[in-house]
Amino acid sequence: MNPSVDDRLYSVLRALQSVVLPALPESANLAREQIMLAMGHIQIIQAQRDATPAYEEGERADIFDMARALLAVAGGGEPSAAARAGLETRLADKDGLARERAEAIREAIDALLLAAHAGGERDYHRSLAAAILPLGRARADKDRSWFAPMGFDSEKSA
């Protein structure tokens, strides 16, 4: 029988805590700091593991909403046409995990922004940015809340 994900994470954490960290000399400040950072991230993964699928689905839904908002922005010409079509294709793709689908949409949004900028479509690029900013701000607030229990955000952390 294979060990569970929880067992494997605990095993790695235990090895770092009881074998690797004590074996480092006190003078190895950077190495000790990096081990402590890795241990902290493992503990965060353990704490958030059960809620992660719902978080990733929410992230996917938000980035899809952003993609639809960008596709509704009027304007854009030949320089951004292929990137816009790429975004439409990615949005229609139903295959993959939520995080994979979200990443594909993020890449397509980046490609659209770059194409509009490189193609000199200044007004269109500004309109895209104006659509992105409020949606991005709302997503960032959700992300800040997700990590608040870890103390990463002085405004959101208790």
Disulfide bonds with the S-S distance in Angstrom:
none
